[in-house]
């Protein structure tokens, strides 16, 4: 039994090796078959190529013949090109000799055309005559010699600019609003300097070639002159002329107005101006009240009837009620009455004087605050750009101006009110002294 098991175990490896040997034989046969098929194909291809080689010989000969022919043609063309180049060089030399100074003249014409093109692009006259620079572009950018027609156009453009610069022209044109909306309007052009429409100044925009309303109009007499000039159809009229063709007008409209100046003063400026306005109004009211009181006192002085609606009448009433009193007692009573009337007559003088003194102090405070802001800006961004420091400097200067503008009128007003008050008090003293004198005489 053990022998059978051993024999069976020996047979199993032999069977596995045998199977592997069969697979290798099969692979070898397949490789031989493939080599045989490829060899057959290669042989057929070689035979076909050798057969075609005999047919390609005539084509090769024809191609070589054509190549030689084309090389001959190339040589002929090269010879013609060399001859044409020589002729061109000779003709250019002849042209340069015959042109002489005309070359320099045409170079000057091109330079003049380029300079004139830049001037016309920025000229306000181009709004009335658009597309004037097209022919100048053709002259300035073209390397060829300009034609006679182009030279005449250049002369016409120069003459037109000179002629129109001395005219005052009325024409209907399209202008743009500050928001960019177009509208038709009657334009009055004053040479190359100003343009007016609807009584307002216009500016010329080279990028669009159109006139446009200014973002803001100049204040004062210049705008009034523009309105009057726009309404004038003939004769002479005054107008604010800008010889810089818009530069001065542009700076003029950037000048801050009263409201903008007040805004530059900041909070301190508003406070100073508010106190100044309130003090001035109060001073005017007190001056009116004193004037009315003085008129009543004058009427009382010229009247035999006693009215107690004024200080003098009230003093007369006290004197009338004290007929039985002796002179000394009457003097005391009238002095007491005058003492009671004086505070009413001097009312508000201290407030007006205080506001007149506070105005410059607030201006000084604003000046110090503005300088602090300026130095902070310099420490952060340096002093290279003056615009960064403009806010602090504006606050420093504007608050000082506001403080002085508040203090000076209030000082004059305080002086007038105080003088009026002293005059009324003096009248009371004089009339009281007269009453006592008459009583003593009796």
URSULZI-V19087 format. One record per residue. N is the residue number from 1. RES is the residue in three letters. PHI is phi in whole degrees, -180 to 180 (999 if undefined). PSI is psi in radians with two decimals (999 if undefined). D_LAST is the distance of its C-alpha to the last C-alpha in whole Angstrom. Layout:
N&RES&PHI&PSI&D_LAST + N&RES&PHI&PSI&D_LAST
//
This chain:
1&UNK&999&-0.77&187 + 2&UNK&-62&-0.62&185 + 3&UNK&-66&-0.72&187 + 4&UNK&-62&-0.78&186 + 5&UNK&-63&-0.71&182 + 6&UNK&-67&-0.72&182 + 7&UNK&-65&-0.69&184 + 8&UNK&-67&-0.70&181 + 9&UNK&-69&-0.47&178 + 10&UNK&-77&-0.52&180 + 11&UNK&-74&-0.53&181 + 12&UNK&-63&-0.82&177 + 13&UNK&-64&-0.62&176 + 14&UNK&-64&-0.69&179 + 15&UNK&-65&-0.69&178 + 16&UNK&-66&-0.71&174 + 17&UNK&-67&-0.61&175 + 18&UNK&-67&-0.72&177 + 19&UNK&-65&-0.70&175 + 20&UNK&-67&-0.62&173 + 21&UNK&-66&-0.67&176 + 22&UNK&-62&-0.68&176 + 23&UNK&-65&-0.71&172 + 24&UNK&-66&-0.64&173 + 25&UNK&-65&-0.71&176 + 26&UNK&-65&-0.73&174 + 27&UNK&-63&-0.70&171 + 28&UNK&-65&-0.70&174 + 29&UNK&-65&-0.69&175 + 30&UNK&-65&-0.66&172 + 31&UNK&-66&-0.70&171 + 32&UNK&-65&-0.72&175 + 33&UNK&-63&-0.72&174 + 34&UNK&-66&-0.73&171 + 35&UNK&-63&-0.63&172 + 36&UNK&-67&-0.72&175 + 37&UNK&-67&-0.74&173 + 38&UNK&-67&-0.69&170 + 39&UNK&-61&-0.69&173 + 40&UNK&-64&-0.74&174 + 41&UNK&-65&-0.76&171 + 42&UNK&-63&-0.66&171 + 43&UNK&-66&-0.73&174 + 44&UNK&-64&-0.73&173 + 45&UNK&-64&-0.70&170 + 46&UNK&-66&-0.69&172 + 47&UNK&-66&-0.70&175 + 48&UNK&-67&-0.68&172 + 49&UNK&-66&-0.73&170 + 50&UNK&-64&-0.60&173 + 51&UNK&-69&-0.69&174 + 52&UNK&-72&-0.47&171 + 53&UNK&-60&-0.64&171 + 54&UNK&-66&-0.57&173 + 55&UNK&-76&-0.47&171 + 56&UNK&-78&-0.32&168 + 57&UNK&-60&-0.79&170 + 58&UNK&-62&-0.68&170 + 59&UNK&-65&-0.68&166 + 60&UNK&-64&-0.71&166 + 61&UNK&-65&-0.70&167 + 62&UNK&-66&-0.68&165 + 63&UNK&-67&-0.68&162 + 64&UNK&-66&-0.65&163 + 65&UNK&-65&-0.78&164 + 66&UNK&-63&-0.67&161 + 67&UNK&-62&-0.77&159 + 68&UNK&-63&-0.69&161 + 69&UNK&-63&-0.77&160 + 70&UNK&-67&-0.60&156 + 71&UNK&-64&-0.65&156 + 72&UNK&-65&-0.75&158 + 73&UNK&-64&-0.70&155 + 74&UNK&-62&-0.70&152 + 75&UNK&-64&-0.72&154 + 76&UNK&-63&-0.73&153 + 77&UNK&-66&-0.69&150 + 78&UNK&-62&-0.68&149 + 79&UNK&-65&-0.74&150 + 80&UNK&-64&-0.69&148 + 81&UNK&-64&-0.74&145 + 82&UNK&-63&-0.69&146 + 83&UNK&-66&-0.74&146 + 84&UNK&-64&-0.69&143 + 85&UNK&-63&-0.74&141 + 86&UNK&-63&-0.75&143 + 87&UNK&-63&-0.72&142 + 88&UNK&-64&-0.77&138 + 89&UNK&-61&-0.74&138 + 90&UNK&-66&-0.69&139 + 91&UNK&-68&-0.70&137 + 92&UNK&-63&-0.70&134 + 93&UNK&-63&-0.74&135 + 94&UNK&-64&-0.72&135 + 95&UNK&-64&-0.74&132 + 96&UNK&-64&-0.68&130 + 97&UNK&-67&-0.73&132 + 98&UNK&-76&-0.55&131 + 99&UNK&-68&-0.75&128 + 100&UNK&57&-2.13&127 + 101&UNK&-75&-0.17&123 + 102&UNK&-65&-0.51&122 + 103&UNK&-63&-0.79&122 + 104&UNK&-66&-0.65&119 + 105&UNK&-64&-0.76&118 + 106&UNK&-70&-0.56&118 + 107&UNK&-64&-0.71&117 + 108&UNK&-64&-0.69&113 + 109&UNK&-62&-0.72&113 + 110&UNK&-66&-0.70&113 + 111&UNK&-65&-0.74&111 + 112&UNK&-64&-0.68&109 + 113&UNK&-64&-0.70&109 + 114&UNK&-67&-0.74&108 + 115&UNK&-67&-0.72&105 + 116&UNK&-66&-0.61&104 + 117&UNK&-61&-0.75&105 + 118&UNK&-65&-0.68&102 + 119&UNK&-67&-0.74&100 + 120&UNK&-69&-0.55&100 + 121&UNK&-63&-0.52&100 + 122&UNK&-103&0.10&96 + 123&UNK&-88&2.41&96 + 124&UNK&-69&-0.31&93 + 125&UNK&-68&-0.45&96 + 126&UNK&-65&-0.34&98 + 127&UNK&-68&-0.55&96 + 128&UNK&-86&-0.57&97 + 129&UNK&-122&1.46&100 + 130&UNK&-74&2.94&102 + 131&UNK&60&0.59&105 + 132&UNK&-83&-0.28&105 + 133&UNK&-96&-0.03&107 + 134&UNK&-65&-0.83&110 + 135&UNK&-69&-0.50&112 + 136&UNK&-69&-0.60&110 + 137&UNK&-64&-0.69&111 + 138&UNK&-64&-0.59&115 + 139&UNK&-78&-0.78&115 + 140&UNK&-71&-0.61&113 + 141&UNK&-94&-0.18&115 + 142&UNK&-89&2.28&119 + 143&UNK&-81&-0.30&121 + 144&UNK&-76&2.87&123 + 145&UNK&-68&2.33&122 + 146&UNK&-67&2.58&120 + 147&UNK&-81&2.98&121 + 148&UNK&-64&-0.64&120 + 149&UNK&-64&-0.71&118 + 150&UNK&-67&-0.67&116 + 151&UNK&-65&-0.65&115 + 152&UNK&-66&-0.67&114 + 153&UNK&-65&-0.66&112 + 154&UNK&-64&-0.77&110 + 155&UNK&-62&-0.73&109 + 156&UNK&-64&-0.70&108 + 157&UNK&-64&-0.73&106 + 158&UNK&-63&-0.79&104 + 159&UNK&-66&-0.68&104 + 160&UNK&-64&-0.74&102 + 161&UNK&-64&-0.72&99 + 162&UNK&-68&-0.71&98 + 163&UNK&-69&-0.79&98 + 164&UNK&-70&-0.40&96 + 165&UNK&-69&-0.29&94 + 166&UNK&-106&0.29&92 + 167&UNK&-115&2.64&92 + 168&UNK&-109&1.97&89 + 169&UNK&-117&2.41&91 + 170&UNK&-108&2.20&90 + 171&UNK&-153&2.76&93 + 172&UNK&-94&2.17&93 + 173&UNK&-144&3.07&94 + 174&UNK&-101&2.21&94 + 175&UNK&-123&2.78&91 + 176&UNK&-105&2.46&91 + 177&UNK&-76&3.05&88 + 178&UNK&-63&-0.44&86 + 179&UNK&-88&-0.02&88 + 180&UNK&92&0.17&91 + 181&UNK&-89&2.23&92 + 182&UNK&-78&2.64&93 + 183&UNK&-155&2.73&91 + 184&UNK&-90&2.42&92 + 185&UNK&-157&2.80&89 + 186&UNK&-87&2.08&89 + 187&UNK&-104&2.39&88 + 188&UNK&-112&2.01&87 + 189&UNK&-107&2.24&89 + 190&UNK&-105&1.61&87 + 191&UNK&57&-2.32&90 + 192&UNK&-106&0.30&91 + 193&UNK&-105&-0.90&88 + 194&UNK&-135&2.72&86 + 195&UNK&-138&2.38&87 + 196&UNK&-130&2.47&84 + 197&UNK&-147&2.31&84 + 198&UNK&57&0.60&82 + 199&UNK&74&0.27&79 + 200&UNK&-128&2.63&80 + 201&UNK&-75&2.55&82 + 202&UNK&-118&2.84&85 + 203&UNK&-126&2.67&88 + 204&UNK&-100&2.29&91 + 205&UNK&-107&1.85&94 + 206&UNK&-61&-0.56&97 + 207&UNK&-64&-0.64&99 + 208&UNK&-102&-0.30&98 + 209&UNK&71&0.41&98 + 210&UNK&-128&2.83&95 + 211&UNK&-88&2.60&91 + 212&UNK&-141&2.63&89 + 213&UNK&-66&2.53&85 + 214&UNK&-69&2.58&83 + 215&UNK&-57&-0.55&82 + 216&UNK&-152&2.62&79 + 217&UNK&-94&2.61&77 + 218&UNK&-65&2.54&75 + 219&UNK&-91&2.89&71 + 220&UNK&84&-2.55&69 + 221&UNK&-69&-0.44&70 + 222&UNK&-64&-0.70&74 + 223&UNK&-71&-0.63&74 + 224&UNK&-65&-0.72&72 + 225&UNK&-62&-0.69&74 + 226&UNK&-65&-0.72&77 + 227&UNK&-64&-0.77&76 + 228&UNK&-67&-0.67&76 + 229&UNK&-68&-0.66&79 + 230&UNK&-66&-0.51&81 + 231&UNK&-84&-0.19&80 + 232&UNK&-84&2.11&81 + 233&UNK&-92&-0.52&84 + 234&UNK&-151&2.94&84 + 235&UNK&86&-2.74&83 + 236&UNK&-112&2.59&81 + 237&UNK&-154&2.61&78 + 238&UNK&-82&2.57&77 + 239&UNK&-152&2.51&78 + 240&UNK&-79&1.89&78 + 241&UNK&-95&2.37&81 + 242&UNK&-106&1.72&83 + 243&UNK&-69&-0.27&86 + 244&UNK&-88&0.13&87 + 245&UNK&60&0.72&88 + 246&UNK&115&-0.26&86 + 247&UNK&-69&-0.83&85 + 248&UNK&-67&-0.69&82 + 249&UNK&-63&-0.67&81 + 250&UNK&-64&-0.68&83 + 251&UNK&-72&-0.56&80 + 252&UNK&-66&-0.71&77 + 253&UNK&-76&-0.25&78 + 254&UNK&-85&-0.11&78 + 255&UNK&-68&2.17&74 + 256&UNK&-65&2.52&72 + 257&UNK&-85&-2.99&69 + 258&UNK&-64&-0.78&66 + 259&UNK&-64&-0.72&67 + 260&UNK&-68&-0.65&70 + 261&UNK&-63&-0.73&68 + 262&UNK&-65&-0.65&66 + 263&UNK&-66&-0.58&69 + 264&UNK&-66&-0.45&70 + 265&UNK&-72&-0.29&67 + 266&UNK&73&-2.77&68 + 267&UNK&-62&-0.72&66 + 268&UNK&-64&-0.66&64 + 269&UNK&-63&-0.74&63 + 270&UNK&-63&-0.76&63 + 271&UNK&-63&-0.80&60 + 272&UNK&-62&-0.80&58 + 273&UNK&-65&-0.69&58 + 274&UNK&-63&-0.80&57 + 275&UNK&-63&-0.67&54 + 276&UNK&-65&-0.75&53 + 277&UNK&-65&-0.79&53 + 278&UNK&-62&-0.75&51 + 279&UNK&-64&-0.69&49 + 280&UNK&-67&-0.75&48 + 281&UNK&-63&-0.77&48 + 282&UNK&-63&-0.70&45 + 283&UNK&-64&-0.70&44 + 284&UNK&-64&-0.73&44 + 285&UNK&-62&-0.77&42 + 286&UNK&-64&-0.67&39 + 287&UNK&-64&-0.71&39 + 288&UNK&-65&-0.76&39 + 289&UNK&-61&-0.76&37 + 290&UNK&-65&-0.64&34 + 291&UNK&-65&-0.73&34 + 292&UNK&-65&-0.74&34 + 293&UNK&-63&-0.73&31 + 294&UNK&-63&-0.70&29 + 295&UNK&-63&-0.71&30 + 296&UNK&-65&-0.70&28 + 297&UNK&-65&-0.66&25 + 298&UNK&-65&-0.73&25 + 299&UNK&-63&-0.65&26 + 300&UNK&-66&-0.65&23 + 301&UNK&-66&-0.54&21 + 302&UNK&-97&0.10&22 + 303&UNK&-118&2.57&22 + 304&UNK&-87&-0.29&19 + 305&UNK&-88&2.46&21 + 306&UNK&-92&2.21&21 + 307&UNK&-121&2.24&24 + 308&UNK&-92&0.33&25 + 309&UNK&-88&0.17&28 + 310&UNK&-145&2.76&27 + 311&UNK&-59&-0.71&25 + 312&UNK&-66&-0.68&22 + 313&UNK&-66&-0.67&22 + 314&UNK&-67&-0.63&22 + 315&UNK&-68&-0.73&19 + 316&UNK&-61&-0.64&17 + 317&UNK&-66&-0.70&19 + 318&UNK&-65&-0.73&18 + 319&UNK&-65&-0.62&14 + 320&UNK&-68&-0.64&14 + 321&UNK&-76&-0.28&17 + 322&UNK&-110&0.72&14 + 323&UNK&-67&-0.50&11 + 324&UNK&-82&-0.21&12 + 325&UNK&-77&2.62&12 + 326&UNK&-76&3.13&11 + 327&UNK&-67&-0.71&10 + 328&UNK&-65&-0.78&14 + 329&UNK&-66&-0.68&15 + 330&UNK&-65&-0.67&13 + 331&UNK&-61&-0.74&15 + 332&UNK&-66&-0.73&18 + 333&UNK&-64&-0.74&18 + 334&UNK&-70&-0.65&18 + 335&UNK&-62&-0.69&20 + 336&UNK&-65&-0.70&23 + 337&UNK&-65&-0.74&22 + 338&UNK&-63&-0.68&23 + 339&UNK&-61&-0.62&26 + 340&UNK&-73&-0.49&27 + 341&UNK&-84&-0.46&27 + 342&UNK&-61&-0.82&29 + 343&UNK&-57&-0.63&32 + 344&UNK&-67&-0.64&32 + 345&UNK&-74&-0.53&32 + 346&UNK&-96&0.17&34 + 347&UNK&-62&2.34&37 + 348&UNK&89&-0.24&40 + 349&UNK&-63&-0.70&40 + 350&UNK&-66&-0.67&42 + 351&UNK&-66&-0.78&45 + 352&UNK&-63&-0.74&45 + 353&UNK&-66&-0.66&45 + 354&UNK&-64&-0.79&48 + 355&UNK&-65&-0.62&50 + 356&UNK&-65&-0.58&49 + 357&UNK&-81&-0.54&51 + 358&UNK&-73&-0.54&53 + 359&UNK&-55&-0.96&55 + 360&UNK&-63&-0.56&57 + 361&UNK&-67&-0.72&58 + 362&UNK&-66&-0.64&59 + 363&UNK&-62&-0.70&61 + 364&UNK&-65&-0.67&62 + 365&UNK&-62&-0.77&64 + 366&UNK&-64&-0.62&66 + 367&UNK&-63&-0.82&67 + 368&UNK&-64&-0.74&68 + 369&UNK&-62&-0.75&70 + 370&UNK&-64&-0.67&71 + 371&UNK&-69&-0.59&73 + 372&UNK&-63&-0.77&74 + 373&UNK&-62&-0.69&76 + 374&UNK&-64&-0.80&77 + 375&UNK&-67&-0.60&79 + 376&UNK&-64&-0.70&80 + 377&UNK&-64&-0.73&82 + 378&UNK&-64&-0.69&83 + 379&UNK&-68&-0.50&85 + 380&UNK&-86&-0.77&87 + 381&UNK&-116&-0.06&88 + 382&UNK&82&-3.12&87 + 383&UNK&-108&0.36&86 + 384&UNK&-72&-0.61&88 + 385&UNK&-111&1.92&87 + 386&UNK&-64&-0.43&83 + 387&UNK&-64&-0.51&82 + 388&UNK&-68&-0.48&83 + 389&UNK&-93&-0.08&80 + 390&UNK&-64&-0.63&78 + 391&UNK&-63&-0.85&76 + 392&UNK&-66&-0.72&75 + 393&UNK&-66&-0.69&73 + 394&UNK&-62&-0.77&72 + 395&UNK&-63&-0.71&70 + 396&UNK&-63&-0.75&69 + 397&UNK&-79&-0.73&68 + 398&UNK&-66&-0.73&66 + 399&UNK&-64&-0.63&64 + 400&UNK&-64&-0.78&63 + 401&UNK&-63&-0.75&62 + 402&UNK&-63&-0.75&60 + 403&UNK&-60&-0.74&58 + 404&UNK&-70&-0.67&57 + 405&UNK&-66&-0.49&56 + 406&UNK&-79&-0.74&54 + 407&UNK&-71&-0.74&52 + 408&UNK&-63&-0.88&51 + 409&UNK&-64&-0.65&50 + 410&UNK&-67&-0.61&48 + 411&UNK&-65&-0.78&46 + 412&UNK&-63&-0.74&45 + 413&UNK&-66&-0.72&44 + 414&UNK&-62&-0.71&42 + 415&UNK&-64&-0.71&40 + 416&UNK&-68&-0.80&39 + 417&UNK&-65&-0.73&38 + 418&UNK&-64&-0.70&36 + 419&UNK&-64&-0.74&35 + 420&UNK&-64&-0.72&33 + 421&UNK&-65&-0.76&32 + 422&UNK&-64&-0.61&30 + 423&UNK&-65&-0.73&29 + 424&UNK&-67&-0.71&27 + 425&UNK&-63&-0.68&26 + 426&UNK&-64&-0.65&24 + 427&UNK&-63&-0.73&23 + 428&UNK&-62&-0.75&21 + 429&UNK&-64&-0.73&20 + 430&UNK&-65&-0.78&18 + 431&UNK&-68&-0.63&17 + 432&UNK&-65&-0.77&16 + 433&UNK&-61&-0.65&14 + 434&UNK&-65&-0.70&12 + 435&UNK&-63&-0.77&11 + 436&UNK&-65&-0.67&10 + 437&UNK&-65&-0.76&9 + 438&UNK&-66&-0.69&6 + 439&UNK&-64&-0.71&5 + 440&UNK&-66&-0.63&5 + 441&UNK&-66&-0.63&4 + 442&UNK&-68&999&0
//
